[in-house]
Amino acid sequence: MKQIILLCFLLLNVLTMNAAKKVVIDRIEPADWYVGMKNPMLQLMVYGKDISTVTDVKTDYLGIVIDSLVRLDSPNYLLIYLNLKDAKPGTMTLKLTAKGQKLSVDYQLKAREMSGDKRQGFDISDVLYLLMPDRFAQGEHHNSQVSGMRSYREDRSAPSLRHGGDLEGLMQHLDYFTELGVTALWFTPILENDSPDMMDTYSTYHGYACTNYYRVDPRFGTNEQYRQLIDACHKKGLKVVMDMIFNHCGFEHPWIADMPSKDWLNLPEWLKQSGGTSDPRGTDFLQTSYKLTPVLDPYASKVDLRETVEGWFVSTMPDLNQDNPHLMRYLIQNSKWWIETVGIDGIRMDTYPYASRRPMAQWMKELDEEYPNFNTVGETWVTEPAYTAAWQKDSKLSEENSYLKTVMDFSFQEKLDSAKHENTDAWWRGMNRLYNSFCYDYLYPNPSSVMAFIDNHDTDRFLGDGCDSLALKQALALLLTVRRIPQLYYGTEILMNGTKTVTDGHVRKDFPGGFPGDTHSCFTGRTRAEENMFRWLSRLLHWRQGNETIIRGMMTQFVPYNGVYVIARRWHNNVVLTILNGTKNPAVMEVKRYAEVIGTTKRAKDVLTNRYYDLSTDLTLRPRQVLVLDYQQDLTD
């Protein structure tokens, strides 16, 4: 009897051990894919305990060839590379063999809604409106506690905690954007950010610490709601730009607790040698210097370059290693998947130069080949035009082509931020700063594909802690008439202000009226000052829509003279003249100095006020006055 009991016990142990070693597929990324891509290669990242023990993968689906299996350092990941060149839409069954087990998984291959060349991105004809979904509006069905998410709370009184805005709230206010006159919406990241509460400066409420690249954060909504929102935007003539982050992710991403390979992240050498089995949290990581110049500096030292590219942006966001080809393939596919699945019209790539340069260029080149009319803007935060221009596609200033079509003009923002406090003199101050920035446009392969802005979620608001509407109107008139893709920051149109002195949250305040309990709503009942600013900007934005002179016209700028800065845009015989008195005193614009763009024109309409001005005589301008004159030039002159 004892022998029988012992035998049963041993048999039970064997069965238990075998059950414990059973290979299970937890998830596959991407969850589905599209046939008909120019690059037919598909990487499937399979997650599961001991999934790397898979020895064979087969499918009898017509047109599909299994190219290779890649096992990483962690046994819990397997990469399956397939060639879909001749595949048709349908459900493919993959059959896997591991430790004598037979696993079967169905995988959907979808038809594309349109070919890649039919995807139209944003360009100079658009005006982008940047907003933070968490801070803009909350829908009536909002759930403040999402089951399955890590500990968090929504507290609108805390600048560095979540406030509860969501996609439903945005959906309810799309008419606001069309009334204002913008044509594209750029949302800060909407992907899952399953990080716990933090009250300090390292809080990740902003969404830039992604924990799932294929899932909308449940606090905002679902993938399907995101698609519905984009469809609704398109019906109203609004494009949508998606904020992506390839440089880093969040600590709560599965890759961090179980690193696929020891070089998946930029880590200290001793931690790399652990085989990716040690949790990097709290380790002695390399902090970035935040200095981007070494990436292009011909004299850069290795240590400076390494600190920029391999250094972590902040301690709470592990730095991804784009030089790992499997990671980069994952990220490239992820961007395509969102384009195909929800129909985004553009990408804004965060911290662009902090990521490894060549893999990012590979991404841009492949995206451009698949979607030649799509557009991506990269955050290139250096205030020298030569640096920014070197990052633009086809730049002759760089030995390597970035293939990045649009770069961000931080020079414009910085120069304007200084000029608003100064009187324009005869040399360097005031509007001379803008003139001296635009004069380097010859460095850009395509100045019309440079994005300009007066503020964003990472800078002080243009108004600071004040309310200088005259300076704001000058800035906006300039922004919306020069040879740039303009970007506005939410709330500028209703005089929202704030500085980063204490925390970034003070420039990311809730939009008035977007949340239950708000006693003041800028959707339905603006104050007189707010309404005046909104109407002024709306008039300018609607005038700009489809305006060929602004979209395609050549640009001529005049050196500031007697404190007056003048920029002309010309298309055929139509002229738009932006005139700014860059001083706090009355100034005179001597029209004869601008004869080449005025000619014999007698009258011009100011689009800001609908008032007509006589151009046959000098113009007297009020302090900080701005005019945007629209007229037909006499070509017989």
C-alpha positions as CSV (number, residue, x, y, z in Angstrom):
1,M,0.0,0.0,0.0
2,K,2.8,2.4,0.9
3,Q,4.4,1.7,-2.5
4,I,1.2,2.6,-4.3
5,I,0.9,5.8,-2.3
6,L,4.5,6.7,-3.1
7,L,4.0,5.9,-6.8
8,C,0.9,8.1,-6.9
9,F,2.8,10.9,-5.2
10,L,5.7,10.7,-7.7
11,L,3.2,10.6,-10.6
12,L,1.4,13.6,-9.2
13,N,4.7,15.5,-8.9
14,V,5.6,14.7,-12.5
15,L,2.2,15.8,-13.7
16,T,2.4,19.0,-11.7
17,M,5.9,19.8,-13.0
18,N,4.8,19.2,-16.6
19,A,1.7,21.4,-16.1
20,A,4.0,24.1,-14.6
21,K,6.2,23.9,-17.7
22,K,3.3,24.1,-20.1
23,V,3.9,26.8,-22.7
24,V,1.1,29.4,-22.9
25,I,0.8,32.3,-25.3
26,D,-0.2,35.4,-23.3
27,R,-0.4,37.8,-26.2
28,I,0.8,38.7,-29.7
29,E,1.8,42.1,-30.9
30,P,0.5,43.5,-33.2
31,A,-2.8,41.8,-32.5
32,D,-3.6,41.9,-36.3
33,W,-2.0,43.2,-39.5
34,Y,-2.7,44.4,-43.0
35,V,-1.8,42.8,-46.3
36,G,-0.6,44.8,-49.3
37,M,2.2,46.7,-47.6
38,K,5.3,47.7,-49.7
39,N,7.4,46.0,-47.0
40,P,5.9,42.5,-46.8
41,M,7.8,41.5,-43.7
42,L,5.8,41.2,-40.5
43,Q,7.3,40.7,-37.0
44,L,5.1,39.0,-34.5
45,M,6.2,39.5,-30.9
46,V,4.8,36.6,-28.9
47,Y,4.7,36.9,-25.1
48,G,4.4,33.8,-22.9
49,K,6.1,31.7,-20.2
50,D,9.0,29.8,-21.8
51,I,7.6,30.6,-25.3
52,S,11.2,30.6,-26.6
53,T,11.1,26.8,-26.3
54,V,9.0,26.7,-29.5
55,T,11.0,24.7,-32.0
56,D,8.8,25.0,-35.0
57,V,6.1,27.3,-36.4
58,K,4.0,26.4,-39.5
59,T,1.0,27.7,-41.4
60,D,-0.8,26.4,-44.4
61,Y,-2.2,29.9,-45.2
62,L,-1.6,30.7,-48.9
63,G,0.9,33.4,-49.8
64,I,2.7,33.4,-46.4
65,V,6.2,32.3,-45.8
66,I,7.6,31.9,-42.3
67,D,11.0,33.6,-42.7
68,S,12.6,33.0,-39.3
69,L,12.2,32.6,-35.5
70,V,14.3,34.8,-33.2
71,R,14.8,33.8,-29.5
72,L,15.8,36.6,-27.2
73,D,17.7,36.6,-23.9
74,S,14.5,36.2,-22.0
75,P,12.8,32.8,-22.5
76,N,9.4,34.5,-22.3
77,Y,9.5,36.2,-25.8
78,L,9.6,34.8,-29.3
79,L,9.8,36.8,-32.5
80,I,8.2,35.2,-35.6
81,Y,9.1,36.9,-38.9
82,L,6.7,36.3,-41.8
83,N,6.7,37.3,-45.4
84,L,3.2,38.4,-46.5
85,K,4.0,39.4,-50.1
86,D,1.4,37.2,-51.7
87,A,-1.1,37.0,-48.8
88,K,-4.8,37.9,-49.1
89,P,-7.0,39.1,-46.2
90,G,-8.3,36.4,-44.0
91,T,-7.6,34.4,-40.8
92,M,-4.2,32.7,-40.7
93,T,-3.7,29.8,-38.3
94,L,-0.2,29.5,-36.8
95,K,0.8,26.0,-35.5
96,L,3.6,26.0,-32.9
97,T,5.5,23.1,-31.5
98,A,7.2,23.4,-28.0
99,K,8.3,20.6,-25.6
100,G,6.1,18.1,-27.3
101,Q,3.1,20.5,-27.1
102,K,1.1,21.6,-30.0
103,L,-0.2,25.1,-29.9
104,S,-2.5,26.8,-32.4
105,V,-3.4,30.4,-32.7
106,D,-5.6,32.3,-35.2
107,Y,-4.3,35.6,-36.5
108,Q,-6.3,38.1,-38.6
109,L,-4.9,39.6,-41.8
110,K,-7.0,42.6,-42.8
111,A,-7.5,44.5,-46.1
112,R,-6.4,48.1,-46.1
113,E,-9.0,50.8,-46.3
114,M,-6.9,52.6,-48.9
115,S,-3.4,52.5,-50.4
116,G,-0.7,54.3,-48.6
117,D,-0.3,57.1,-51.2
118,K,-3.9,58.1,-50.5
119,R,-3.2,59.0,-46.9
120,Q,-2.9,62.8,-46.7
121,G,-0.9,64.3,-43.9
122,F,-0.9,67.8,-42.4
123,D,1.0,70.6,-44.2
124,I,1.3,74.3,-44.4
125,S,-2.4,74.6,-45.3
126,D,-3.2,73.4,-41.8
127,V,-3.2,75.0,-38.4
128,L,-2.5,72.5,-35.6
129,Y,-4.2,72.8,-32.2
130,L,-2.2,71.1,-29.4
131,L,-4.2,69.9,-26.4
132,M,-3.8,67.5,-23.5
133,P,-6.8,65.1,-23.4
134,D,-6.5,64.8,-19.6
135,R,-6.9,68.6,-19.2
136,F,-9.4,69.5,-21.9
137,A,-12.8,67.9,-21.4
138,Q,-14.6,65.1,-19.6
139,G,-17.4,63.0,-21.1
140,E,-20.6,62.3,-19.2
141,H,-19.8,58.6,-19.0
142,H,-16.4,59.1,-17.4
143,N,-15.2,56.4,-15.1
144,S,-12.8,57.9,-12.5
145,Q,-11.6,54.4,-11.3
146,V,-10.8,51.9,-14.1
147,S,-10.6,48.4,-12.9
148,G,-7.3,46.6,-13.6
149,M,-5.2,49.8,-13.6
150,R,-2.5,50.5,-11.0
151,S,-3.3,52.8,-8.1
152,Y,-4.2,56.2,-9.2
153,R,-6.5,59.1,-8.4
154,E,-7.9,62.0,-10.2
155,D,-7.5,65.3,-8.4
156,R,-8.0,68.5,-10.4
157,S,-6.4,70.6,-7.5
158,A,-3.1,68.8,-8.0
159,P,-1.1,70.0,-11.0
160,S,0.8,66.7,-11.3
161,L,-2.0,64.2,-11.0
162,R,-4.6,63.1,-13.5
163,H,-7.6,65.4,-13.9
164,G,-10.0,63.1,-15.7
165,G,-10.3,64.4,-19.3
166,D,-11.1,61.8,-21.9
167,L,-11.9,61.0,-25.5
168,E,-15.6,61.3,-25.0
169,G,-15.2,64.8,-23.7
170,L,-13.3,65.7,-26.9
171,M,-15.9,64.2,-29.0
172,Q,-18.5,66.4,-27.4
173,H,-16.7,69.6,-28.4
174,L,-15.6,69.1,-32.0
175,D,-17.7,72.0,-33.1
176,Y,-15.6,74.3,-30.9
177,F,-12.5,73.6,-33.0
178,T,-14.3,74.2,-36.3
179,E,-15.8,77.4,-34.9
180,L,-12.4,78.5,-33.9
181,G,-11.0,77.7,-37.4
182,V,-8.2,75.2,-36.7
183,T,-7.8,72.3,-39.1
184,A,-5.9,69.7,-37.2
185,L,-5.8,68.4,-33.6
186,W,-2.6,67.2,-32.0
187,F,-3.3,65.3,-28.8
188,T,-0.5,64.6,-26.3
189,P,-0.1,60.8,-25.8
190,I,-3.3,58.8,-25.5
191,L,-1.6,55.4,-25.1
192,E,-1.8,53.4,-22.0
193,N,0.2,54.9,-19.1
194,D,-0.4,52.5,-16.3
195,S,1.9,54.2,-13.8
196,P,1.0,54.8,-10.1
197,D,0.4,58.2,-8.6
198,M,3.3,60.5,-8.0
199,M,3.1,64.1,-6.7
200,D,6.6,65.3,-7.7
201,T,8.1,66.5,-10.9
202,Y,8.5,62.9,-12.1
203,S,4.8,62.3,-12.2
204,T,3.8,60.6,-15.5
205,Y,0.2,62.0,-15.8
206,H,1.3,63.6,-19.1
207,G,1.3,60.2,-20.8
208,Y,4.9,60.1,-22.1
209,A,5.7,56.9,-20.1
210,C,3.9,54.4,-22.3
211,T,3.2,51.0,-20.9
212,N,1.4,49.5,-23.9
213,Y,2.1,50.7,-27.4
214,Y,-1.0,49.1,-28.8
215,R,-3.7,50.3,-26.4
216,V,-5.4,53.6,-25.7
217,D,-5.2,54.4,-22.0
218,P,-8.5,53.0,-20.5
219,R,-8.9,56.2,-18.5
220,F,-9.3,58.0,-21.8
221,G,-11.4,55.4,-23.5
222,T,-10.9,52.5,-25.9
223,N,-9.1,51.9,-29.2
224,E,-12.6,51.8,-30.8
225,Q,-13.5,55.2,-29.2
226,Y,-10.3,56.6,-30.6
227,R,-11.2,55.5,-34.0
228,Q,-14.7,56.9,-33.7
229,L,-13.2,60.2,-32.6
230,I,-10.9,60.4,-35.6
231,D,-13.8,59.5,-37.9
232,A,-15.9,62.2,-36.4
233,C,-13.0,64.7,-36.8
234,H,-12.6,63.8,-40.5
235,K,-16.3,64.4,-41.1
236,K,-15.8,67.9,-39.8
237,G,-12.7,68.5,-41.8
238,L,-10.3,68.1,-38.9
239,K,-7.1,66.0,-39.1
240,V,-5.6,64.2,-36.1
241,V,-1.9,64.0,-35.2
242,M,-0.8,61.3,-32.9
243,D,2.0,61.9,-30.3
244,M,4.4,59.0,-30.3
245,I,7.5,58.2,-28.1
246,F,10.2,55.9,-29.4
247,N,13.0,57.2,-27.1
248,H,11.6,55.8,-23.8
249,C,8.7,54.0,-22.2
250,G,7.2,53.6,-18.7
251,F,8.6,51.4,-15.9
252,E,5.3,49.5,-15.8
253,H,5.8,48.3,-19.4
254,P,6.2,44.4,-19.4
255,W,9.6,44.9,-21.1
256,I,11.0,46.4,-17.9
257,A,10.2,43.6,-15.4
258,D,11.2,41.0,-18.0
259,M,13.6,42.6,-20.5
260,P,13.4,40.8,-23.9
261,S,17.2,41.1,-24.3
262,K,20.0,42.7,-22.3
263,D,20.4,45.4,-25.0
264,W,16.7,46.3,-25.2
265,L,17.3,49.3,-23.0
266,N,20.3,51.6,-22.6
267,L,21.6,50.3,-19.3
268,P,24.8,50.3,-17.3
269,E,27.2,47.6,-18.5
270,W,27.0,45.6,-15.3
271,L,23.2,45.4,-15.7
272,K,23.5,44.3,-19.3
273,Q,25.6,41.4,-18.2
274,S,22.8,40.2,-15.9
275,G,21.1,39.0,-19.1
276,G,18.3,41.4,-18.6
277,T,17.0,39.6,-15.6
278,S,17.6,42.4,-13.0
279,D,15.0,45.1,-12.5
280,P,16.7,48.4,-13.5
281,R,14.5,50.4,-11.2
282,G,16.7,52.5,-8.9
283,T,20.0,51.5,-10.6
284,D,22.8,53.8,-11.4
285,F,21.5,54.7,-14.9
286,L,23.1,57.2,-17.2
287,Q,21.3,60.6,-17.1
288,T,21.1,62.5,-20.4
289,S,22.8,65.8,-20.5
290,Y,19.8,67.3,-22.4
291,K,22.4,68.8,-24.8
292,L,21.4,67.8,-28.3
293,T,24.2,69.5,-30.1
294,P,26.7,66.5,-29.9
295,V,24.4,64.5,-32.2
296,L,25.5,66.8,-35.1
297,D,28.7,68.4,-33.7
298,P,31.6,67.4,-36.1
299,Y,33.9,67.7,-33.1
300,A,31.7,65.8,-30.6
301,S,33.5,63.6,-28.1
302,K,32.2,60.0,-27.6
303,V,31.3,60.7,-24.0
304,D,29.1,63.7,-24.9
305,L,27.4,61.8,-27.7
306,R,26.8,58.8,-25.5
307,E,25.3,61.0,-22.7
308,T,22.8,62.5,-25.2
309,V,21.7,59.4,-27.0
310,E,22.0,56.7,-24.3
311,G,21.2,58.8,-21.3
312,W,17.7,58.5,-19.7
313,F,15.5,61.4,-20.2
314,V,14.3,61.1,-16.6
315,S,14.7,58.3,-14.0
316,T,11.0,57.2,-14.3
317,M,11.2,56.5,-18.1
318,P,13.6,53.7,-19.1
319,D,15.6,54.6,-22.3
320,L,14.9,52.3,-25.3
321,N,17.8,51.2,-27.4
322,Q,16.8,51.8,-31.0
323,D,20.0,50.2,-32.2
324,N,18.4,46.8,-31.4
325,P,17.0,45.9,-34.8
326,H,14.1,43.9,-33.4
327,L,13.0,46.7,-31.1
328,M,13.2,49.1,-34.0
329,R,11.1,46.8,-36.2
330,Y,8.5,46.6,-33.4
331,L,8.3,50.5,-33.2
332,I,8.2,50.9,-37.0
333,Q,5.3,48.4,-37.2
334,N,3.5,50.1,-34.4
335,S,3.4,53.5,-36.2
336,K,2.0,51.8,-39.3
337,W,-0.6,49.9,-37.3
338,W,-2.0,53.1,-35.9
339,I,-2.2,54.7,-39.3
340,E,-4.0,51.8,-40.8
341,T,-6.2,51.0,-37.7
342,V,-7.5,54.4,-36.7
343,G,-6.6,56.6,-39.7
344,I,-4.4,59.2,-38.0
345,D,-3.2,62.0,-40.4
346,G,0.2,62.7,-38.9
347,I,2.7,61.8,-36.2
348,R,4.5,64.1,-33.7
349,M,7.6,62.3,-32.5
350,D,8.7,63.2,-29.0
351,T,12.4,63.9,-28.1
352,Y,13.5,63.1,-31.7
353,P,17.3,63.6,-31.5
354,Y,17.6,61.7,-28.2
355,A,17.0,58.4,-30.0
356,S,19.6,56.7,-32.2
357,R,19.9,58.6,-35.4
358,R,20.2,55.9,-38.1
359,P,17.4,53.7,-36.9
360,M,15.1,56.7,-36.7
361,A,16.0,57.6,-40.3
362,Q,15.2,54.0,-41.3
363,W,11.8,54.5,-39.7
364,M,11.2,57.8,-41.5
365,K,12.4,56.4,-44.9
366,E,10.1,53.3,-44.6
367,L,7.2,55.4,-43.6
368,D,7.8,57.8,-46.5
369,E,7.9,55.0,-49.0
370,E,4.7,53.5,-47.7
371,Y,2.9,56.8,-47.1
372,P,4.5,59.4,-49.4
373,N,1.9,62.1,-48.6
374,F,1.8,61.5,-44.9
375,N,3.8,63.8,-42.5
376,T,5.7,63.5,-39.3
377,V,7.1,66.3,-37.2
378,G,10.0,65.7,-34.9
379,E,10.7,67.6,-31.7
380,T,14.1,69.1,-32.3
381,W,14.6,71.4,-29.3
382,V,17.6,73.5,-30.2
383,T,17.1,77.2,-30.9
384,E,19.7,77.6,-33.7
385,P,18.2,77.3,-37.2
386,A,21.3,75.5,-38.6
387,Y,20.8,72.7,-36.1
388,T,17.1,72.4,-36.9
389,A,17.6,72.6,-40.6
390,A,20.1,69.7,-40.5
391,W,17.4,67.4,-39.2
392,Q,15.0,68.0,-42.1
393,K,14.7,65.6,-45.0
394,D,17.2,66.0,-47.8
395,S,19.3,68.5,-45.8
396,K,22.7,69.2,-47.3
397,L,24.0,70.2,-43.8
398,S,24.1,66.6,-42.7
399,E,26.0,63.6,-44.1
400,E,23.0,61.4,-43.2
401,N,19.5,61.9,-44.5
402,S,16.9,61.9,-41.7
403,Y,14.0,61.6,-44.1
404,L,12.1,63.7,-41.4
405,K,9.8,66.1,-43.4
406,T,8.9,68.5,-40.6
407,V,11.0,69.9,-37.8
408,M,10.0,72.3,-35.0
409,D,11.1,75.9,-35.1
410,F,12.3,76.5,-31.5
411,S,14.2,79.5,-32.8
412,F,11.0,81.3,-33.7
413,Q,9.5,80.6,-30.2
414,E,12.6,81.7,-28.3
415,K,13.1,84.9,-30.4
416,L,9.5,85.9,-30.1
417,D,9.5,85.2,-26.4
418,S,12.3,87.7,-26.0
419,A,11.0,90.2,-28.5
420,K,7.7,90.6,-26.7
421,H,9.5,92.3,-23.8
422,E,11.6,94.7,-25.9
423,N,11.3,97.7,-28.0
424,T,12.5,97.0,-31.6
425,D,15.8,99.0,-32.1
426,A,18.0,99.5,-35.1
427,W,20.0,96.4,-34.7
428,W,19.3,93.3,-32.6
429,R,16.4,93.7,-30.2
430,G,12.7,93.3,-30.6
431,M,11.4,92.2,-34.0
432,N,15.0,92.1,-35.3
433,R,15.3,88.8,-33.5
434,L,12.6,87.4,-35.8
435,Y,14.1,88.9,-38.9
436,N,17.5,87.4,-37.9
437,S,15.9,84.0,-37.5
438,F,14.0,83.9,-40.8
439,C,17.0,85.1,-42.7
440,Y,18.5,81.6,-42.3
441,D,15.7,79.9,-44.1
442,Y,18.1,79.2,-46.9
443,L,19.4,76.4,-44.7
444,Y,16.1,74.5,-44.8
445,P,15.4,72.2,-47.8
446,N,11.7,73.1,-47.3
447,P,10.9,76.1,-45.1
448,S,7.2,75.4,-45.8
449,S,7.5,72.2,-43.9
450,V,8.8,73.7,-40.7
451,M,6.4,73.9,-37.7
452,A,6.3,77.2,-35.8
453,F,4.6,78.0,-32.5
454,I,4.5,80.6,-29.8
455,D,4.2,78.2,-26.9
456,N,3.4,74.5,-26.1
457,H,3.0,72.1,-23.2
458,D,6.7,72.2,-22.4
459,T,7.2,76.0,-22.3
460,D,5.8,78.9,-20.4
461,R,2.6,80.1,-22.0
462,F,3.1,83.1,-24.2
463,L,1.2,85.4,-21.8
464,G,3.2,84.2,-18.8
465,D,1.4,85.2,-15.7
466,G,0.0,88.3,-17.4
467,C,-2.6,89.2,-20.1
468,D,-0.8,91.3,-22.7
469,S,-3.3,90.8,-25.6
470,L,-1.5,93.3,-27.8
471,A,1.7,91.3,-27.8
472,L,-0.3,88.1,-28.2
473,K,-2.1,89.4,-31.3
474,Q,1.2,90.4,-32.8
475,A,2.6,86.9,-32.2
476,L,-0.4,85.2,-33.6
477,A,-0.6,87.4,-36.7
478,L,3.0,86.7,-37.4
479,L,2.7,82.9,-36.7
480,L,-0.3,82.6,-39.1
481,T,1.1,84.5,-42.0
482,V,4.7,83.5,-42.3
483,R,6.1,80.6,-44.3
484,R,5.5,77.9,-41.6
485,I,3.1,75.2,-40.5
486,P,1.5,77.0,-37.4
487,Q,0.7,75.2,-34.2
488,L,-1.5,76.7,-31.4
489,Y,-1.6,75.6,-27.8
490,Y,-5.1,75.0,-26.3
491,G,-6.5,78.0,-24.4
492,T,-4.4,80.6,-26.2
493,E,-7.6,81.7,-27.9
494,I,-9.2,82.5,-24.5
495,L,-6.2,84.1,-22.9
496,M,-5.0,81.2,-20.8
497,N,-1.7,81.9,-19.0
498,G,0.8,80.3,-16.7
499,T,4.4,79.6,-16.2
500,K,6.6,76.5,-15.3
501,T,8.1,78.3,-12.3
502,V,6.7,75.7,-9.8
503,T,5.6,72.9,-12.0
504,D,4.8,72.1,-15.7
505,G,1.2,71.5,-14.5
506,H,0.7,75.3,-14.3
507,V,1.0,75.6,-18.1
508,R,-1.3,72.5,-18.5
509,K,-4.4,73.8,-16.6
510,D,-7.9,72.5,-17.3
511,F,-9.8,74.1,-20.1
512,P,-12.6,76.2,-18.5
513,G,-15.9,74.5,-18.9
514,G,-14.6,71.1,-19.9
515,F,-15.4,69.4,-16.6
516,P,-18.5,68.8,-14.4
517,G,-18.8,71.5,-11.7
518,D,-17.0,74.2,-13.7
519,T,-18.7,77.5,-12.9
520,H,-17.3,79.2,-15.9
521,S,-17.4,77.7,-19.4
522,C,-15.4,79.0,-22.4
523,F,-17.5,76.7,-24.6
524,T,-20.8,78.5,-23.9
525,G,-20.2,81.7,-21.9
526,R,-16.9,83.5,-22.4
527,T,-16.1,86.7,-20.7
528,R,-15.8,89.9,-22.8
529,A,-12.0,89.7,-23.0
530,E,-12.1,86.0,-23.8
531,E,-14.8,86.5,-26.4
532,N,-12.9,89.4,-28.1
533,M,-9.7,87.3,-28.3
534,F,-11.6,84.2,-29.5
535,R,-13.4,86.2,-32.3
536,W,-10.2,88.0,-33.3
537,L,-8.3,84.8,-33.7
538,S,-11.2,82.9,-35.3
539,R,-11.5,85.6,-38.0
540,L,-7.8,85.2,-38.8
541,L,-7.9,81.4,-38.9
542,H,-10.9,81.2,-41.1
543,W,-9.4,83.8,-43.5
544,R,-6.2,81.6,-43.6
545,Q,-8.1,78.4,-44.6
546,G,-7.4,77.7,-48.3
547,N,-5.6,81.0,-48.7
548,E,-3.2,80.3,-51.6
549,T,-1.1,83.4,-50.8
550,I,-0.3,82.1,-47.4
551,I,0.0,78.5,-48.4
552,R,2.0,78.8,-51.6
553,G,3.1,82.4,-51.8
554,M,6.7,83.6,-51.8
555,M,7.8,85.5,-48.7
556,T,9.7,88.8,-48.5
557,Q,10.8,90.3,-45.2
558,F,12.1,93.8,-44.6
559,V,14.7,94.7,-42.0
560,P,12.8,96.4,-39.1
561,Y,12.8,100.1,-39.8
562,N,11.8,102.8,-37.3
563,G,10.6,99.9,-35.1
564,V,8.3,98.6,-37.8
565,Y,8.7,95.0,-39.1
566,V,7.0,94.1,-42.4
567,I,6.6,90.7,-44.1
568,A,5.0,90.3,-47.5
569,R,3.5,87.1,-48.9
570,R,2.8,87.2,-52.7
571,W,1.0,84.8,-55.0
572,H,0.4,86.0,-58.5
573,N,-0.9,89.5,-58.0
574,N,-2.3,88.9,-54.5
575,V,-0.3,90.3,-51.6
576,V,-0.7,89.9,-47.9
577,L,1.3,92.4,-45.8
578,T,1.9,91.7,-42.1
579,I,2.9,94.9,-40.4
580,L,4.0,95.0,-36.8
581,N,4.9,98.0,-34.7
582,G,7.5,96.4,-32.5
583,T,7.6,99.3,-30.0
584,K,5.6,100.5,-27.1
585,N,5.3,103.9,-28.8
586,P,3.5,105.2,-31.9
587,A,5.4,104.5,-35.1
588,V,5.3,105.5,-38.7
589,M,5.5,103.1,-41.6
590,E,7.0,104.9,-44.6
591,V,5.2,103.3,-47.5
592,K,7.8,104.3,-50.2
593,R,10.3,101.9,-48.5
594,Y,7.9,99.0,-49.4
595,A,7.2,100.1,-53.0
596,E,8.3,96.7,-54.4
597,V,5.3,95.0,-52.7
598,I,2.8,97.9,-52.7
599,G,3.3,99.3,-56.2
600,T,0.5,101.6,-57.1
601,T,-2.0,100.0,-54.8
602,K,-4.2,102.6,-53.2
603,R,-6.3,100.7,-50.7
604,A,-5.9,97.5,-48.7
605,K,-8.2,95.7,-46.3
606,D,-7.1,94.7,-42.8
607,V,-8.4,91.2,-42.4
608,L,-8.3,91.6,-38.6
609,T,-10.7,94.5,-38.4
610,N,-12.2,94.7,-42.0
611,R,-11.0,98.3,-42.1
612,Y,-9.5,99.7,-45.3
613,Y,-6.1,101.6,-45.2
614,D,-4.8,104.1,-47.7
615,L,-1.4,102.9,-49.0
616,S,-0.6,106.0,-50.9
617,T,0.4,107.7,-47.7
618,D,2.5,106.8,-44.7
619,L,0.7,104.8,-42.0
620,T,0.7,105.8,-38.4
621,L,0.7,102.8,-36.1
622,R,-0.5,102.6,-32.5
623,P,1.9,101.1,-29.9
624,R,2.2,97.3,-30.6
625,Q,-0.4,97.6,-33.4
626,V,-0.5,94.8,-36.0
627,L,-2.1,94.9,-39.4
628,V,-2.6,92.1,-41.9
629,L,-3.4,93.8,-45.2
630,D,-4.8,91.9,-48.1
631,Y,-4.9,93.4,-51.6
632,Q,-4.4,93.0,-55.3
633,Q,-1.1,94.5,-56.6
634,D,-1.3,96.5,-59.8
635,L,0.9,94.3,-62.1
636,T,1.1,97.1,-64.8
637,D,3.3,99.1,-62.5
